[in-house]
Amino acid sequence: MPWRETSVMEERLRFVARLLEGEGMSDVCREFGISRKTGYKIFNRYKDDGLEALTDRSRRPVRYANQLQAQVEALIVSSKKDKPHWGARKIRELLVRRLAGDMRIPSTSTVHAILDRHGLVTHARRRCRSKAEGTALSHPLAPNELWCVDFKGEFKLGNGRYRYPLTVTDQASR
């Protein structure tokens, strides 16, 4: 027996049809594997809006809680275009003076993000760092021809004296 393919819309339509035939909400919800709360939500949407209510809705929020007002964003962009050498910190200070308690002032990072989104920020070029090349070791022919000395720094001993330890190695100990 092949698997039967159904869409979410078809399942919701079957669900509503069984409720309209007079079956109880609890029994139908149990059969479809949904909670009664979800069942009532689907059924009430169908009663209010008809068949269109059974389609999937967008999950995108209607509004964003911390979204910046369009006028403030336009003010940020226009002030950067007027003074291209100003950065986010200085533009924010301008907003503080102009708006002075009328509305919430965005942070410096938000001002920078707005400028970046509008392409008004020049990003610093990354320096290309080449690998450091040290002095190549010579190839000694006799013992003790090549020595290496590492200065470890200055250490204060308990008796008030200073010690300057050195690590000395030769080619054989490498």
ABEGO torsion letter per residue (X at the ends): XBBBBBBAAAAAAAAAAAAAAGBBAAAAAAAAGBBAAAAAAAAAAAAAAEAAAABBBBABBABBAABBBAAAAAAAAAAAAABAABBAAAAAAAAAAAAGGABBBBBAAAAAAAAAAAGABBBBBBBBBBBBBBBBBBBBABBGABBBBBBAEBBBBAAGBBBBBBBBBBAAAX
